[in-house]
Amino acid sequence: MKKYCFAVDLVDDEKLITEYEQYHEKIWPEIYASIVDAGIENMEIYRVENRLFMIMETNDSFSFEKKASMDMNNEKVQEWELLMWNYQQALPSAKKGEKWIPMKKIFQLNK
């Protein structure tokens, strides 16, 4: 199992943030299937103000290239991503078209 962490911002508008959270209370079944089929075992999203933080745990079959290819060939995923751009905004350091930015681990407590 491998763990990845990402960040993205939401448009700083309470109405839009509420709508975004409502979409994530029950994601579309096709989106759920695309996540699981890509080898993602667990995914959590947290929010503080308009900043989102995602933790993604994957199995050995997962690769970013495989996920990107699957997403590009899935109309519902493309529809979802286009819809989510109404709520999300790229971090200042993001490249053109880039949303979720990988975060660098700087600390881990092992007891």
Buried (B, 14 or more C-beta within 10 A) or exposed (E): EEEBBBBBBBBEEEEBBEBBEEBBEEBBEBBEBBBEEBBBBEBEBEEEEBEBBBBBBBEEEBEEEEBEEBBEEBEBBEEBBEBBEEBBBBBEEBEEEEBBBEEEEEEEEEE
